[in-house]
Amino acid sequence: MAGPLMDNDLLDLLKSVDTPTVCNAIEVAEGRRGFNRFTRGTMLCSDPDGGAMVGYARTAKISALAPPTESADVIRARRMDYYRYMAEGPRPAVTVVEDADYPNAIGAYWGEINTTVHKGFGLSGALTNGVMRDLGDLPDGFPVVAGSIGPSHGYVHVKEIATPVKIFGLDIHPGDLVHADRHGALVIPDTVVPDLGQAIRKLLDTEQIVLGPAREPGFNFEKFEAAWAAFEKART
């Protein structure tokens, strides 16, 4: 189940900022450091300059290293169940697919056809620890944040639908609110959603207390010291 629904203003704001900003803003909203629902390690983005994907997680698990052991009819039916599931549910939504073969994933599930289908379903992007391909041919407005790039789909098949998944150390449940970009991904806690817009704006404003002087000619330690004191005061 999805958590508290976002209004359009919050959605637009989340899409306009990067994932590190949201990570910091969650700590502002919570009033403490220590937020840890984010991916670990380096991920790859199909469109590094395309901005963030934001949405409620639609989850699944796949495998591609070996042929499926179940019957072709079972695999075919589950595939259609998967696409039906991805086409349904609250929007905005992000498809989050764990490759069970990780860290030895070889099946490029996210190529031109599959990304185009998911975009057509109204999904905002794909997050996976698995493989993407067809770079340069993927549709605009549907970023893929993945674990690797490769040429083959292997024996890719769907194993589970709408179950909890783990992507680069981040546990994601169906309906979790996900924010992801070229830096990785995070899950936004339900408890901060009502205050997150204000927290992002406060964060952006207070950052300018240091960034403004640092970008001006004649910046030195004394000006930094004064700016940092004002910055720390504004954060409390």
C-alpha positions in Angstrom: 0.0 0.0 0.0 1.2 3.5 -0.8 1.8 5.9 2.1 0.5 9.5 2.3 -0.3 10.8 -1.2 1.7 13.8 -2.4 0.1 16.9 -3.7 1.3 18.2 -7.0 3.4 21.0 -5.5 5.5 18.4 -3.5 5.8 16.1 -6.5 7.1 19.0 -8.7 9.5 20.0 -6.0 10.8 16.5 -5.5 11.3 16.1 -9.3 13.3 19.4 -9.4 15.9 18.4 -6.8 18.5 15.7 -6.7 18.5 12.7 -4.4 21.3 14.0 -2.1 19.1 17.1 -1.4 16.2 14.9 -0.5 18.5 12.9 1.8 19.5 16.0 3.6 16.0 17.4 3.7 14.7 14.3 5.4 17.1 14.9 8.2 15.9 18.5 8.4 12.3 17.2 8.6 13.3 14.6 11.3 15.3 17.1 13.2 18.3 14.8 13.5 21.1 13.1 11.5 21.1 9.4 11.0 18.6 8.8 8.1 19.8 5.6 6.4 17.2 4.4 4.0 19.4 4.9 0.9 21.4 2.7 -1.5 25.1 1.9 -1.0 27.7 1.9 -3.7 27.9 3.3 -7.2 24.9 2.9 -9.5 24.6 3.8 -13.2 22.0 6.1 -14.7 20.8 5.9 -18.3 20.2 9.6 -18.4 22.4 11.4 -15.9 21.1 14.8 -16.8 17.5 13.7 -17.0 16.6 14.6 -13.4 15.0 12.4 -10.7 12.4 9.7 -10.8 9.8 9.9 -8.0 7.0 7.5 -7.2 5.5 4.7 -5.2 7.3 1.4 -5.6 5.9 -1.3 -7.8 8.2 -4.2 -7.0 9.3 -7.5 -8.6 12.2 -10.0 -8.7 13.8 -11.5 -11.9 16.6 -14.0 -12.7 18.5 -14.6 -16.0 21.5 -16.7 -15.4 19.8 -20.0 -16.0 16.6 -21.1 -17.7 13.5 -21.2 -15.5 12.7 -24.6 -13.9 8.9 -24.0 -14.0 6.8 -24.7 -17.0 6.5 -22.3 -19.9 2.8 -21.8 -19.2 3.6 -20.8 -15.6 6.4 -18.4 -16.7 4.2 -16.9 -19.4 1.2 -16.3 -17.0 3.5 -14.7 -14.4 4.9 -12.4 -17.0 1.4 -11.2 -17.9 0.6 -10.8 -14.2 3.8 -8.7 -13.8 2.8 -6.3 -16.6 -0.8 -6.1 -15.3 0.6 -5.2 -11.9 2.9 -2.6 -13.3 0.0 -1.0 -15.3 -2.1 -0.7 -12.1 -1.7 1.1 -8.8 -1.4 4.7 -7.6 0.6 7.2 -9.6 3.3 8.5 -9.7 5.0 5.1 -9.5 8.5 3.7 -10.0 9.2 0.1 -11.0 11.7 -1.4 -8.6 13.1 -4.8 -9.8 15.6 -6.9 -7.9 17.8 -9.2 -10.0 18.2 -12.3 -7.9 21.5 -13.1 -9.7 23.2 -10.0 -8.3 26.2 -9.5 -8.1 26.5 -11.8 -11.1 23.6 -10.3 -13.0 23.8 -10.7 -16.8 20.2 -10.3 -18.0 19.5 -6.8 -19.4 15.8 -6.6 -18.6 15.8 -2.8 -19.2 16.2 -2.3 -22.9 14.3 -0.2 -25.5 11.2 -2.3 -25.6 10.7 -2.9 -21.9 11.4 0.7 -20.9 9.0 2.0 -23.6 6.3 -0.4 -22.3 6.7 0.7 -18.7 6.7 4.4 -19.7 3.5 3.8 -21.6 2.0 2.4 -18.4 2.7 5.8 -16.8 5.6 4.7 -14.6 8.3 7.3 -13.8 11.4 5.2 -14.2 13.1 2.0 -13.2 15.4 1.2 -10.3 17.3 -2.1 -10.3 20.4 -3.8 -9.1 20.4 -5.6 -12.5 21.4 -4.8 -16.0 20.3 -2.2 -18.6 21.1 -2.0 -22.4 20.1 -0.1 -25.6 21.6 3.1 -24.3 20.8 5.9 -26.7 17.5 4.2 -27.7 15.7 4.3 -24.3 12.7 6.7 -24.2 13.1 10.2 -22.9 11.5 10.8 -19.6 12.0 7.3 -18.3 15.4 7.1 -16.4 16.8 3.7 -15.5 19.1 3.6 -12.4 20.8 0.2 -12.6 23.7 -1.9 -11.3 25.4 -2.5 -14.6 25.3 -2.3 -18.4 25.4 -5.4 -20.6 24.4 -6.7 -24.1 22.3 -9.8 -23.4 18.9 -10.6 -21.9 20.1 -14.1 -20.9 17.3 -16.3 -19.7 15.5 -13.4 -18.0 12.2 -14.3 -16.4 10.0 -12.9 -13.6 10.2 -14.8 -10.3 8.2 -12.7 -7.8 5.7 -9.8 -8.0 4.8 -7.3 -5.3 7.2 -8.6 -2.7 9.9 -6.8 -0.7 13.2 -6.3 -2.6 16.7 -5.2 -1.9 18.6 -2.8 -4.2 22.2 -2.0 -3.3 21.5 -2.5 0.4 18.2 -0.6 0.4 15.1 -2.6 1.4 12.1 -1.4 -0.5 8.5 -2.6 0.0 5.6 -2.2 -2.4 4.1 1.2 -2.0 7.3 2.8 -0.5 7.9 6.4 -1.8 11.1 6.3 -3.8 13.4 9.1 -5.0 16.2 8.2 -7.3 18.7 9.7 -9.7 22.3 9.3 -10.9 23.5 9.3 -7.2 21.4 6.3 -6.2 18.0 6.0 -4.5 16.3 6.4 -1.2 12.9 5.7 0.5 11.1 8.7 1.9 9.5 7.9 5.3 5.8 8.3 5.5 6.2 10.4 8.6 8.1 13.2 6.9 5.9 13.6 3.8 3.8 16.4 5.3 6.9 18.5 6.3 9.2 17.5 3.4 8.4 20.5 1.1 9.1 23.0 3.8 12.3 21.1 4.7 13.6 21.1 1.2 13.0 24.9 0.8 14.7 25.6 4.1 17.6 23.5 3.1 18.0 25.3 -0.2 17.8 28.7 1.4 20.3 27.9 4.2 22.8 26.5 1.7 22.9 29.8 0.0 24.3 31.4 3.2 27.6 29.7 2.5 27.4 29.2 -1.3 26.7 32.9 -2.0 29.8 34.3 -0.4 32.0 31.3 -1.5 31.2 32.2 -5.2 32.0 35.9 -4.8 35.4 37.5 -5.6 37.5 38.0 -2.5 36.2 35.1 -0.5 38.6 34.2 2.3 38.6 32.4 5.6 37.2 35.4 7.6 34.2 35.6 5.2 33.8 31.8 5.4 33.9 31.9 9.2 31.1 34.5 9.3 29.1 32.7 6.7 29.4 29.4 8.5 28.3 30.9 11.8 25.2 32.3 10.1 24.7 28.9 8.4 24.8 27.0 11.6 22.5 29.5 13.3 19.9 29.1 10.5 20.0 25.3 10.7 18.9 25.3 14.4 
